[in-house]
Every structure is written in C-alpha cells, then in structure tokens.
Amino acid sequence: MQVGDILTVLADDPAAEDDISRWVKRNGHDLLEMKKTDKDIEFSIKKVK
C-alpha cells in the first residue's frame, strides 16, 4: 500500500473493534470510519506512513 491509500477491513469478531482501533493508533494510521451492522464491523483505514 502507498501513503494515502485506504484499506477496508471487515471483521465478525466483536473484539476487533478494540484490537483494530489500537493497531491503527500504534502504527500511526488514521481510522476514517467504523460501521457496525448486526453481523460485522467495517473499518476504513488510511495509510499515513
């Protein structure tokens, strides 16, 4: 991935909300959006570094 690219991650594990949010912060990227549905959580992550 190049700086500025956006990655979409789809997870069905409720723990992913905390895990992915922490990973994004730790690696210096931007969490642009997090959408929850009945079954999944969708993350939009922008590569900053």
mmCIF entry with sequence, helices, sheets and N, C-alpha, C, O atoms, coordinates in Angstrom:
data_MODEL
# 
_entry.id   MODEL 
# 
_entity.id                         1 
_entity.type                       polymer 
_entity.pdbx_number_of_molecules   1 
# 
_entity_poly.entity_id                      1 
_entity_poly.type                           'polypeptide(L)' 
_entity_poly.nstd_linkage                   no 
_entity_poly.nstd_monomer                   no 
_entity_poly.pdbx_seq_one_letter_code       MQVGDILTVLADDPAAEDDISRWVKRNGHDLLEMKKTDKDIEFSIKKVK 
_entity_poly.pdbx_seq_one_letter_code_can   MQVGDILTVLADDPAAEDDISRWVKRNGHDLLEMKKTDKDIEFSIKKVK 
_entity_poly.pdbx_strand_id                 A 
# 
loop_
_entity_poly_seq.entity_id 
_entity_poly_seq.num 
_entity_poly_seq.mon_id 
_entity_poly_seq.hetero 
1 1  MET n 
1 2  GLN n 
1 3  VAL n 
1 4  GLY n 
1 5  ASP n 
1 6  ILE n 
1 7  LEU n 
1 8  THR n 
1 9  VAL n 
1 10 LEU n 
1 11 ALA n 
1 12 ASP n 
1 13 ASP n 
1 14 PRO n 
1 15 ALA n 
1 16 ALA n 
1 17 GLU n 
1 18 ASP n 
1 19 ASP n 
1 20 ILE n 
1 21 SER n 
1 22 ARG n 
1 23 TRP n 
1 24 VAL n 
1 25 LYS n 
1 26 ARG n 
1 27 ASN n 
1 28 GLY n 
1 29 HIS n 
1 30 ASP n 
1 31 LEU n 
1 32 LEU n 
1 33 GLU n 
1 34 MET n 
1 35 LYS n 
1 36 LYS n 
1 37 THR n 
1 38 ASP n 
1 39 LYS n 
1 40 ASP n 
1 41 ILE n 
1 42 GLU n 
1 43 PHE n 
1 44 SER n 
1 45 ILE n 
1 46 LYS n 
1 47 LYS n 
1 48 VAL n 
1 49 LYS n 
# 
_struct_asym.id          A 
_struct_asym.entity_id   1 
# 
_struct_conf.conf_type_id            HELX_P 
_struct_conf.id                      HELX_P1 
_struct_conf.pdbx_PDB_helix_id       AA1 
_struct_conf.beg_label_comp_id       ALA 
_struct_conf.beg_label_asym_id       A 
_struct_conf.beg_label_seq_id        16 
_struct_conf.pdbx_beg_PDB_ins_code   ? 
_struct_conf.end_label_comp_id       ARG 
_struct_conf.end_label_asym_id       A 
_struct_conf.end_label_seq_id        26 
_struct_conf.pdbx_end_PDB_ins_code   ? 
_struct_conf.beg_auth_comp_id        ALA 
_struct_conf.beg_auth_asym_id        A 
_struct_conf.beg_auth_seq_id         16 
_struct_conf.end_auth_comp_id        ARG 
_struct_conf.end_auth_asym_id        A 
_struct_conf.end_auth_seq_id         26 
_struct_conf.pdbx_PDB_helix_class    1 
_struct_conf.details                 ? 
_struct_conf.pdbx_PDB_helix_length   11 
# 
_struct_conf_type.id          HELX_P 
_struct_conf_type.criteria    ? 
_struct_conf_type.reference   ? 
# 
_struct_sheet.id               AA1 
_struct_sheet.type             ? 
_struct_sheet.number_strands   3 
_struct_sheet.details          ? 
# 
loop_
_struct_sheet_order.sheet_id 
_struct_sheet_order.range_id_1 
_struct_sheet_order.range_id_2 
_struct_sheet_order.offset 
_struct_sheet_order.sense 
AA1 1 2 ? anti-parallel 
AA1 2 3 ? anti-parallel 
# 
loop_
_struct_sheet_range.sheet_id 
_struct_sheet_range.id 
_struct_sheet_range.beg_label_comp_id 
_struct_sheet_range.beg_label_asym_id 
_struct_sheet_range.beg_label_seq_id 
_struct_sheet_range.pdbx_beg_PDB_ins_code 
_struct_sheet_range.end_label_comp_id 
_struct_sheet_range.end_label_asym_id 
_struct_sheet_range.end_label_seq_id 
_struct_sheet_range.pdbx_end_PDB_ins_code 
_struct_sheet_range.beg_auth_comp_id 
_struct_sheet_range.beg_auth_asym_id 
_struct_sheet_range.beg_auth_seq_id 
_struct_sheet_range.end_auth_comp_id 
_struct_sheet_range.end_auth_asym_id 
_struct_sheet_range.end_auth_seq_id 
AA1 1 ILE A 6  ? ALA A 11 ? ILE A 6  ALA A 11 
AA1 2 ILE A 41 ? LYS A 46 ? ILE A 41 LYS A 46 
AA1 3 ASP A 30 ? LYS A 36 ? ASP A 30 LYS A 36 
# 
loop_
_atom_site.group_PDB 
_atom_site.id 
_atom_site.type_symbol 
_atom_site.label_atom_id 
_atom_site.label_alt_id 
_atom_site.label_comp_id 
_atom_site.label_asym_id 
_atom_site.label_entity_id 
_atom_site.label_seq_id 
_atom_site.pdbx_PDB_ins_code 
_atom_site.Cartn_x 
_atom_site.Cartn_y 
_atom_site.Cartn_z 
_atom_site.occupancy 
_atom_site.B_iso_or_equiv 
_atom_site.pdbx_formal_charge 
_atom_site.auth_seq_id 
_atom_site.auth_comp_id 
_atom_site.auth_asym_id 
_atom_site.auth_atom_id 
_atom_site.pdbx_PDB_model_num 
ATOM 1   N N  . MET A 1 1  ? 0.837   -1.187  0.000  1.00 0.00 ? 1  MET A N  1 
ATOM 2   C CA . MET A 1 1  ? 0.000   0.000   0.000  1.00 0.00 ? 1  MET A CA 1 
ATOM 3   C C  . MET A 1 1  ? 0.875   1.241   0.000  1.00 0.00 ? 1  MET A C  1 
ATOM 4   O O  . MET A 1 1  ? 1.963   1.255   0.575  1.00 0.00 ? 1  MET A O  1 
ATOM 5   N N  . GLN A 1 2  ? 0.386   2.265   -0.645 1.00 0.00 ? 2  GLN A N  1 
ATOM 6   C CA . GLN A 1 2  ? 1.079   3.551   -0.688 1.00 0.00 ? 2  GLN A CA 1 
ATOM 7   C C  . GLN A 1 2  ? 0.459   4.506   0.333  1.00 0.00 ? 2  GLN A C  1 
ATOM 8   O O  . GLN A 1 2  ? -0.700  4.348   0.717  1.00 0.00 ? 2  GLN A O  1 
ATOM 9   N N  . VAL A 1 3  ? 1.232   5.491   0.766  1.00 0.00 ? 3  VAL A N  1 
ATOM 10  C CA . VAL A 1 3  ? 0.708   6.515   1.669  1.00 0.00 ? 3  VAL A CA 1 
ATOM 11  C C  . VAL A 1 3  ? -0.505  7.158   1.005  1.00 0.00 ? 3  VAL A C  1 
ATOM 12  O O  . VAL A 1 3  ? -0.469  7.516   -0.172 1.00 0.00 ? 3  VAL A O  1 
ATOM 13  N N  . GLY A 1 4  ? -1.572  7.298   1.776  1.00 0.00 ? 4  GLY A N  1 
ATOM 14  C CA . GLY A 1 4  ? -2.806  7.882   1.277  1.00 0.00 ? 4  GLY A CA 1 
ATOM 15  C C  . GLY A 1 4  ? -3.828  6.855   0.827  1.00 0.00 ? 4  GLY A C  1 
ATOM 16  O O  . GLY A 1 4  ? -5.005  7.182   0.673  1.00 0.00 ? 4  GLY A O  1 
ATOM 17  N N  . ASP A 1 5  ? -3.394  5.606   0.612  1.00 0.00 ? 5  ASP A N  1 
ATOM 18  C CA . ASP A 1 5  ? -4.339  4.547   0.235  1.00 0.00 ? 5  ASP A CA 1 
ATOM 19  C C  . ASP A 1 5  ? -5.265  4.237   1.403  1.00 0.00 ? 5  ASP A C  1 
ATOM 20  O O  . ASP A 1 5  ? -4.908  4.432   2.564  1.00 0.00 ? 5  ASP A O  1 
ATOM 21  N N  . ILE A 1 6  ? -6.456  3.752   1.079  1.00 0.00 ? 6  ILE A N  1 
ATOM 22  C CA . ILE A 1 6  ? -7.440  3.406   2.108  1.00 0.00 ? 6  ILE A CA 1 
ATOM 23  C C  . ILE A 1 6  ? -7.707  1.911   2.048  1.00 0.00 ? 6  ILE A C  1 
ATOM 24  O O  . ILE A 1 6  ? -7.989  1.352   0.988  1.00 0.00 ? 6  ILE A O  1 
ATOM 25  N N  . LEU A 1 7  ? -7.611  1.278   3.210  1.00 0.00 ? 7  LEU A N  1 
ATOM 26  C CA . LEU A 1 7  ? -7.847  -0.144  3.362  1.00 0.00 ? 7  LEU A CA 1 
ATOM 27  C C  . LEU A 1 7  ? -9.187  -0.334  4.057  1.00 0.00 ? 7  LEU A C  1 
ATOM 28  O O  . LEU A 1 7  ? -9.474  0.342   5.045  1.00 0.00 ? 7  LEU A O  1 
ATOM 29  N N  . THR A 1 8  ? -10.003 -1.238  3.556  1.00 0.00 ? 8  THR A N  1 
ATOM 30  C CA . THR A 1 8  ? -11.259 -1.597  4.208  1.00 0.00 ? 8  THR A CA 1 
ATOM 31  C C  . THR A 1 8  ? -11.096 -2.978  4.815  1.00 0.00 ? 8  THR A C  1 
ATOM 32  O O  . THR A 1 8  ? -10.712 -3.931  4.136  1.00 0.00 ? 8  THR A O  1 
ATOM 33  N N  . VAL A 1 9  ? -11.396 -3.072  6.107  1.00 0.00 ? 9  VAL A N  1 
ATOM 34  C CA . VAL A 1 9  ? -11.296 -4.337  6.830  1.00 0.00 ? 9  VAL A CA 1 
ATOM 35  C C  . VAL A 1 9  ? -12.688 -4.690  7.336  1.00 0.00 ? 9  VAL A C  1 
ATOM 36  O O  . VAL A 1 9  ? -13.365 -3.856  7.938  1.00 0.00 ? 9  VAL A O  1 
ATOM 37  N N  . LEU A 1 10 ? -13.111 -5.921  7.091  1.00 0.00 ? 10 LEU A N  1 
ATOM 38  C CA . LEU A 1 10 ? -14.395 -6.410  7.553  1.00 0.00 ? 10 LEU A CA 1 
ATOM 39  C C  . LEU A 1 10 ? -14.136 -7.514  8.566  1.00 0.00 ? 10 LEU A C  1 
ATOM 40  O O  . LEU A 1 10 ? -13.440 -8.486  8.272  1.00 0.00 ? 10 LEU A O  1 
ATOM 41  N N  . ALA A 1 11 ? -14.704 -7.359  9.768  1.00 0.00 ? 11 ALA A N  1 
ATOM 42  C CA . ALA A 1 11 ? -14.463 -8.336  10.831 1.00 0.00 ? 11 ALA A CA 1 
ATOM 43  C C  . ALA A 1 11 ? -15.791 -8.771  11.440 1.00 0.00 ? 11 ALA A C  1 
ATOM 44  O O  . ALA A 1 11 ? -16.752 -8.004  11.491 1.00 0.00 ? 11 ALA A O  1 
ATOM 45  N N  . ASP A 1 12 ? -15.822 -10.019 11.899 1.00 0.00 ? 12 ASP A N  1 
ATOM 46  C CA . ASP A 1 12 ? -17.031 -10.515 12.560 1.00 0.00 ? 12 ASP A CA 1 
ATOM 47  C C  . ASP A 1 12 ? -16.789 -10.828 14.038 1.00 0.00 ? 12 ASP A C  1 
ATOM 48  O O  . ASP A 1 12 ? -17.665 -11.362 14.717 1.00 0.00 ? 12 ASP A O  1 
ATOM 49  N N  . ASP A 1 13 ? -15.603 -10.494 14.524 1.00 0.00 ? 13 ASP A N  1 
ATOM 50  C CA . ASP A 1 13 ? -15.249 -10.708 15.924 1.00 0.00 ? 13 ASP A CA 1 
ATOM 51  C C  . ASP A 1 13 ? -15.471 -9.408  16.694 1.00 0.00 ? 13 ASP A C  1 
ATOM 52  O O  . ASP A 1 13 ? -14.860 -8.394  16.356 1.00 0.00 ? 13 ASP A O  1 
ATOM 53  N N  . PRO A 1 14 ? -16.320 -9.406  17.711 1.00 0.00 ? 14 PRO A N  1 
ATOM 54  C CA . PRO A 1 14 ? -16.574 -8.174  18.470 1.00 0.00 ? 14 PRO A CA 1 
ATOM 55  C C  . PRO A 1 14 ? -15.303 -7.548  19.063 1.00 0.00 ? 14 PRO A C  1 
ATOM 56  O O  . PRO A 1 14 ? -15.244 -6.332  19.247 1.00 0.00 ? 14 PRO A O  1 
ATOM 57  N N  . ALA A 1 15 ? -14.295 -8.361  19.360 1.00 0.00 ? 15 ALA A N  1 
ATOM 58  C CA . ALA A 1 15 ? -13.041 -7.842  19.916 1.00 0.00 ? 15 ALA A CA 1 
ATOM 59  C C  . ALA A 1 15 ? -12.261 -7.033  18.883 1.00 0.00 ? 15 ALA A C  1 
ATOM 60  O O  . ALA A 1 15 ? -11.353 -6.284  19.246 1.00 0.00 ? 15 ALA A O  1 
ATOM 61  N N  . ALA A 1 16 ? -12.600 -7.172  17.613 1.00 0.00 ? 16 ALA A N  1 
ATOM 62  C CA . ALA A 1 16 ? -11.887 -6.449  16.556 1.00 0.00 ? 16 ALA A CA 1 
ATOM 63  C C  . ALA A 1 16 ? -12.016 -4.941  16.713 1.00 0.00 ? 16 ALA A C  1 
ATOM 64  O O  . ALA A 1 16 ? -11.118 -4.199  16.316 1.00 0.00 ? 16 ALA A O  1 
ATOM 65  N N  . GLU A 1 17 ? -13.115 -4.483  17.284 1.00 0.00 ? 17 GLU A N  1 
ATOM 66  C CA . GLU A 1 17 ? -13.290 -3.039  17.465 1.00 0.00 ? 17 GLU A CA 1 
ATOM 67  C C  . GLU A 1 17 ? -12.132 -2.455  18.265 1.00 0.00 ? 17 GLU A C  1 
ATOM 68  O O  . GLU A 1 17 ? -11.537 -1.459  17.852 1.00 0.00 ? 17 GLU A O  1 
ATOM 69  N N  . ASP A 1 18 ? -11.811 -3.051  19.383 1.00 0.00 ? 18 ASP A N  1 
ATOM 70  C CA . ASP A 1 18 ? -10.695 -2.570  20.201 1.00 0.00 ? 18 ASP A CA 1 
ATOM 71  C C  . ASP A 1 18 ? -9.353  -2.911  19.571 1.00 0.00 ? 18 ASP A C  1 
ATOM 72  O O  . ASP A 1 18 ? -8.456  -2.070  19.528 1.00 0.00 ? 18 ASP A O  1 
ATOM 73  N N  . ASP A 1 19 ? -9.210  -4.130  19.085 1.00 0.00 ? 19 ASP A N  1 
ATOM 74  C CA . ASP A 1 19 ? -7.930  -4.582  18.530 1.00 0.00 ? 19 ASP A CA 1 
ATOM 75  C C  . ASP A 1 19 ? -7.492  -3.737  17.330 1.00 0.00 ? 19 ASP A C  1 
ATOM 76  O O  . ASP A 1 19 ? -6.353  -3.274  17.275 1.00 0.00 ? 19 ASP A O  1 
ATOM 77  N N  . ILE A 1 20 ? -8.383  -3.542  16.390 1.00 0.00 ? 20 ILE A N  1 
ATOM 78  C CA . ILE A 1 20 ? -8.020  -2.796  15.183 1.00 0.00 ? 20 ILE A CA 1 
ATOM 79  C C  . ILE A 1 20 ? -7.838  -1.316  15.494 1.00 0.00 ? 20 ILE A C  1 
ATOM 80  O O  . ILE A 1 20 ? -6.941  -0.676  14.944 1.00 0.00 ? 20 ILE A O  1 
ATOM 81  N N  . SER A 1 21 ? -8.673  -0.763  16.366 1.00 0.00 ? 21 SER A N  1 
ATOM 82  C CA . SER A 1 21 ? -8.503  0.644   16.756 1.00 0.00 ? 21 SER A CA 1 
ATOM 83  C C  . SER A 1 21 ? -7.136  0.884   17.393 1.00 0.00 ? 21 SER A C  1 
ATOM 84  O O  . SER A 1 21 ? -6.477  1.879   17.094 1.00 0.00 ? 21 SER A O  1 
ATOM 85  N N  . ARG A 1 22 ? -6.713  -0.023  18.265 1.00 0.00 ? 22 ARG A N  1 
ATOM 86  C CA . ARG A 1 22 ? -5.386  0.101   18.900 1.00 0.00 ? 22 ARG A CA 1 
ATOM 87  C C  . ARG A 1 22 ? -4.272  -0.066  17.875 1.00 0.00 ? 22 ARG A C  1 
ATOM 88  O O  . ARG A 1 22 ? -3.286  0.671   17.910 1.00 0.00 ? 22 ARG A O  1 
ATOM 89  N N  . TRP A 1 23 ? -4.418  -1.025  16.965 1.00 0.00 ? 23 TRP A N  1 
ATOM 90  C CA . TRP A 1 23 ? -3.400  -1.262  15.940 1.00 0.00 ? 23 TRP A CA 1 
ATOM 91  C C  . TRP A 1 23 ? -3.221  -0.028  15.056 1.00 0.00 ? 23 TRP A C  1 
ATOM 92  O O  . TRP A 1 23 ? -2.097  0.351   14.727 1.00 0.00 ? 23 TRP A O  1 
ATOM 93  N N  . VAL A 1 24 ? -4.337  0.593   14.677 1.00 0.00 ? 24 VAL A N  1 
ATOM 94  C CA . VAL A 1 24 ? -4.280  1.798   13.831 1.00 0.00 ? 24 VAL A CA 1 
ATOM 95  C C  . VAL A 1 24 ? -3.514  2.905   14.549 1.00 0.00 ? 24 VAL A C  1 
ATOM 96  O O  . VAL A 1 24 ? -2.635  3.529   13.955 1.00 0.00 ? 24 VAL A O  1 
ATOM 97  N N  . LYS A 1 25 ? -3.835  3.158   15.818 1.00 0.00 ? 25 LYS A N  1 
ATOM 98  C CA . LYS A 1 25 ? -3.143  4.208   16.585 1.00 0.00 ? 25 LYS A CA 1 
ATOM 99  C C  . LYS A 1 25 ? -1.669  3.885   16.759 1.00 0.00 ? 25 LYS A C  1 
ATOM 100 O O  . LYS A 1 25 ? -0.811  4.749   16.579 1.00 0.00 ? 25 LYS A O  1 
ATOM 101 N N  . ARG A 1 26 ? -1.379  2.644   17.108 1.00 0.00 ? 26 ARG A N  1 
ATOM 102 C CA . ARG A 1 26 ? 0.008   2.229   17.368 1.00 0.00 ? 26 ARG A CA 1 
ATOM 103 C C  . ARG A 1 26 ? 0.876   2.382   16.123 1.00 0.00 ? 26 ARG A C  1 
ATOM 104 O O  . ARG A 1 26 ? 2.064   2.686   16.233 1.00 0.00 ? 26 ARG A O  1 
ATOM 105 N N  . ASN A 1 27 ? 0.303   2.178   14.953 1.00 0.00 ? 27 ASN A N  1 
ATOM 106 C CA . ASN A 1 27 ? 1.061   2.249   13.712 1.00 0.00 ? 27 ASN A CA 1 
ATOM 107 C C  . ASN A 1 27 ? 0.967   3.602   13.023 1.00 0.00 ? 27 ASN A C  1 
ATOM 108 O O  . ASN A 1 27 ? 1.531   3.788   11.944 1.00 0.00 ? 27 ASN A O  1 
ATOM 109 N N  . GLY A 1 28 ? 0.262   4.549   13.634 1.00 0.00 ? 28 GLY A N  1 
ATOM 110 C CA . GLY A 1 28 ? 0.246   5.913   13.132 1.00 0.00 ? 28 GLY A CA 1 
ATOM 111 C C  . GLY A 1 28 ? -0.641  6.148   11.916 1.00 0.00 ? 28 GLY A C  1 
ATOM 112 O O  . GLY A 1 28 ? -0.432  7.111   11.178 1.00 0.00 ? 28 GLY A O  1 
ATOM 113 N N  . HIS A 1 29 ? -1.621  5.289   11.698 1.00 0.00 ? 29 HIS A N  1 
ATOM 114 C CA . HIS A 1 29 ? -2.533  5.466   10.576 1.00 0.00 ? 29 HIS A CA 1 
ATOM 115 C C  . HIS A 1 29 ? -3.801  6.176   11.054 1.00 0.00 ? 29 HIS A C  1 
ATOM 116 O O  . HIS A 1 29 ? -3.936  6.461   12.244 1.00 0.00 ? 29 HIS A O  1 
ATOM 117 N N  . ASP A 1 30 ? -4.720  6.461   10.150 1.00 0.00 ? 30 ASP A N  1 
ATOM 118 C CA . ASP A 1 30 ? -5.972  7.140   10.501 1.00 0.00 ? 30 ASP A CA 1 
ATOM 119 C C  . ASP A 1 30 ? -7.148  6.191   10.344 1.00 0.00 ? 30 ASP A C  1 
ATOM 120 O O  . ASP A 1 30 ? -7.322  5.580   9.290  1.00 0.00 ? 30 ASP A O  1 
ATOM 121 N N  . LEU A 1 31 ? -7.952  6.069   11.386 1.00 0.00 ? 31 LEU A N  1 
ATOM 122 C CA . LEU A 1 31 ? -9.204  5.329   11.293 1.00 0.00 ? 31 LEU A CA 1 
ATOM 123 C C  . LEU A 1 31 ? -10.251 6.316   10.809 1.00 0.00 ? 31 LEU A C  1 
ATOM 124 O O  . LEU A 1 31 ? -10.706 7.170   11.569 1.00 0.00 ? 31 LEU A O  1 
ATOM 125 N N  . LEU A 1 32 ? -10.629 6.199   9.555  1.00 0.00 ? 32 LEU A N  1 
ATOM 126 C CA . LEU A 1 32 ? -11.546 7.155   8.951  1.00 0.00 ? 32 LEU A CA 1 
ATOM 127 C C  . LEU A 1 32 ? -12.984 6.887   9.348  1.00 0.00 ? 32 LEU A C  1 
ATOM 128 O O  . LEU A 1 32 ? -13.761 7.816   9.570  1.00 0.00 ? 32 LEU A O  1 
ATOM 129 N N  . GLU A 1 33 ? -13.335 5.610   9.436  1.00 0.00 ? 33 GLU A N  1 
ATOM 130 C CA . GLU A 1 33 ? -14.727 5.261   9.721  1.00 0.00 ? 33 GLU A CA 1 
ATOM 131 C C  . GLU A 1 33 ? -14.809 3.848   10.262 1.00 0.00 ? 33 GLU A C  1 
ATOM 132 O O  . GLU A 1 33 ? -14.025 2.973   9.896  1.00 0.00 ? 33 GLU A O  1 
ATOM 133 N N  . MET A 1 34 ? -15.779 3.647   11.146 1.00 0.00 ? 34 MET A N  1 
ATOM 134 C CA . MET A 1 34 ? -16.078 2.314   11.652 1.00 0.00 ? 34 MET A CA 1 
ATOM 135 C C  . MET A 1 34 ? -17.595 2.170   11.629 1.00 0.00 ? 34 MET A C  1 
ATOM 136 O O  . MET A 1 34 ? -18.309 2.936   12.277 1.00 0.00 ? 34 MET A O  1 
ATOM 137 N N  . LYS A 1 35 ? -18.082 1.182   10.877 1.00 0.00 ? 35 LYS A N  1 
ATOM 138 C CA . LYS A 1 35 ? -19.519 0.945   10.763 1.00 0.00 ? 35 LYS A CA 1 
ATOM 139 C C  . LYS A 1 35 ? -19.842 -0.423  11.344 1.00 0.00 ? 35 LYS A C  1 
ATOM 140 O O  . LYS A 1 35 ? -19.191 -1.417  11.023 1.00 0.00 ? 35 LYS A O  1 
ATOM 141 N N  . LYS A 1 36 ? -20.858 -0.462  12.203 1.00 0.00 ? 36 LYS A N  1 
ATOM 142 C CA . LYS A 1 36 ? -21.303 -1.724  12.782 1.00 0.00 ? 36 LYS A CA 1 
ATOM 143 C C  . LYS A 1 36 ? -22.633 -2.122  12.149 1.00 0.00 ? 36 LYS A C  1 
ATOM 144 O O  . LYS A 1 36 ? -23.525 -1.296  11.953 1.00 0.00 ? 36 LYS A O  1 
ATOM 145 N N  . THR A 1 37 ? -22.737 -3.415  11.837 1.00 0.00 ? 37 THR A N  1 
ATOM 146 C CA . THR A 1 37 ? -24.003 -3.987  11.400 1.00 0.00 ? 37 THR A CA 1 
ATOM 147 C C  . THR A 1 37 ? -24.354 -5.076  12.413 1.00 0.00 ? 37 THR A C  1 
ATOM 148 O O  . THR A 1 37 ? -23.665 -5.241  13.420 1.00 0.00 ? 37 THR A O  1 
ATOM 149 N N  . ASP A 1 38 ? -25.414 -5.805  12.146 1.00 0.00 ? 38 ASP A N  1 
ATOM 150 C CA . ASP A 1 38 ? -25.794 -6.893  13.061 1.00 0.00 ? 38 ASP A CA 1 
ATOM 151 C C  . ASP A 1 38 ? -24.717 -7.968  13.153 1.00 0.00 ? 38 ASP A C  1 
ATOM 152 O O  . ASP A 1 38 ? -24.540 -8.589  14.201 1.00 0.00 ? 38 ASP A O  1 
ATOM 153 N N  . LYS A 1 39 ? -23.996 -8.187  12.045 1.00 0.00 ? 39 LYS A N  1 
ATOM 154 C CA . LYS A 1 39 ? -23.042 -9.293  11.994 1.00 0.00 ? 39 LYS A CA 1 
ATOM 155 C C  . LYS A 1 39 ? -21.583 -8.864  11.953 1.00 0.00 ? 39 LYS A C  1 
ATOM 156 O O  . LYS A 1 39 ? -20.713 -9.598  12.423 1.00 0.00 ? 39 LYS A O  1 
ATOM 157 N N  . ASP A 1 40 ? -21.298 -7.690  11.401 1.00 0.00 ? 40 ASP A N  1 
ATOM 158 C CA . ASP A 1 40 ? -19.922 -7.315  11.108 1.00 0.00 ? 40 ASP A CA 1 
ATOM 159 C C  . ASP A 1 40 ? -19.578 -5.907  11.585 1.00 0.00 ? 40 ASP A C  1 
ATOM 160 O O  . ASP A 1 40 ? -20.447 -5.102  11.921 1.00 0.00 ? 40 ASP A O  1 
ATOM 161 N N  . ILE A 1 41 ? -18.278 -5.647  11.601 1.00 0.00 ? 41 ILE A N  1 
ATOM 162 C CA . ILE A 1 41 ? -17.749 -4.305  11.813 1.00 0.00 ? 41 ILE A CA 1 
ATOM 163 C C  . ILE A 1 41 ? -16.856 -4.009  10.616 1.00 0.00 ? 41 ILE A C  1 
ATOM 164 O O  . ILE A 1 41 ? -15.980 -4.803  10.275 1.00 0.00 ? 41 ILE A O  1 
ATOM 165 N N  . GLU A 1 42 ? -17.083 -2.860  9.977  1.00 0.00 ? 42 GLU A N  1 
ATOM 166 C CA . GLU A 1 42 ? -16.286 -2.477  8.812  1.00 0.00 ? 42 GLU A CA 1 
ATOM 167 C C  . GLU A 1 42 ? -15.436 -1.268  9.178  1.00 0.00 ? 42 GLU A C  1 
ATOM 168 O O  . GLU A 1 42 ? -15.950 -0.262  9.665  1.00 0.00 ? 42 GLU A O  1 
ATOM 169 N N  . PHE A 1 43 ? -14.134 -1.376  8.940  1.00 0.00 ? 43 PHE A N  1 
ATOM 170 C CA . PHE A 1 43 ? -13.181 -0.324  9.248  1.00 0.00 ? 43 PHE A CA 1 
ATOM 171 C C  . PHE A 1 43 ? -12.619 0.248   7.953  1.00 0.00 ? 43 PHE A C  1 
ATOM 172 O O  . PHE A 1 43 ? -12.273 -0.501  7.040  1.00 0.00 ? 43 PHE A O  1 
ATOM 173 N N  . SER A 1 44 ? -12.529 1.568   7.872  1.00 0.00 ? 44 SER A N  1 
ATOM 174 C CA . SER A 1 44 ? -11.834 2.233   6.767  1.00 0.00 ? 44 SER A CA 1 
ATOM 175 C C  . SER A 1 44 ? -10.596 2.878   7.364  1.00 0.00 ? 44 SER A C  1 
ATOM 176 O O  . SER A 1 44 ? -10.693 3.754   8.223  1.00 0.00 ? 44 SER A O  1 
ATOM 177 N N  . ILE A 1 45 ? -9.426  2.438   6.902  1.00 0.00 ? 45 ILE A N  1 
ATOM 178 C CA . ILE A 1 45 ? -8.155  2.856   7.476  1.00 0.00 ? 45 ILE A CA 1 
ATOM 179 C C  . ILE A 1 45 ? -7.309  3.508   6.390  1.00 0.00 ? 45 ILE A C  1 
ATOM 180 O O  . ILE A 1 45 ? -7.107  2.932   5.321  1.00 0.00 ? 45 ILE A O  1 
ATOM 181 N N  . LYS A 1 46 ? -6.818  4.706   6.668  1.00 0.00 ? 46 LYS A N  1 
ATOM 182 C CA . LYS A 1 46 ? -5.962  5.407   5.715  1.00 0.00 ? 46 LYS A CA 1 
ATOM 183 C C  . LYS A 1 46 ? -4.500  5.231   6.110  1.00 0.00 ? 46 LYS A C  1 
ATOM 184 O O  . LYS A 1 46 ? -4.119  5.492   7.251  1.00 0.00 ? 46 LYS A O  1 
ATOM 185 N N  . LYS A 1 47 ? -3.692  4.790   5.162  1.00 0.00 ? 47 LYS A N  1 
ATOM 186 C CA . LYS A 1 47 ? -2.254  4.619   5.415  1.00 0.00 ? 47 LYS A CA 1 
ATOM 187 C C  . LYS A 1 47 ? -1.607  5.993   5.442  1.00 0.00 ? 47 LYS A C  1 
ATOM 188 O O  . LYS A 1 47 ? -1.706  6.763   4.487  1.00 0.00 ? 47 LYS A O  1 
ATOM 189 N N  . VAL A 1 48 ? -0.942  6.288   6.555  1.00 0.00 ? 48 VAL A N  1 
ATOM 190 C CA . VAL A 1 48 ? -0.314  7.600   6.722  1.00 0.00 ? 48 VAL A CA 1 
ATOM 191 C C  . VAL A 1 48 ? 1.194   7.513   6.554  1.00 0.00 ? 48 VAL A C  1 
ATOM 192 O O  . VAL A 1 48 ? 1.798   8.415   5.973  1.00 0.00 ? 48 VAL A O  1 
ATOM 193 N N  . LYS A 1 49 ? 1.805   6.466   7.039  1.00 0.00 ? 49 LYS A N  1 
ATOM 194 C CA . LYS A 1 49 ? 3.266   6.313   6.966  1.00 0.00 ? 49 LYS A CA 1 
ATOM 195 C C  . LYS A 1 49 ? 3.635   5.394   5.830  1.00 0.00 ? 49 LYS A C  1 
ATOM 196 O O  . LYS A 1 49 ? 4.818   5.138   5.602  1.00 0.00 ? 49 LYS A O  1 
# 
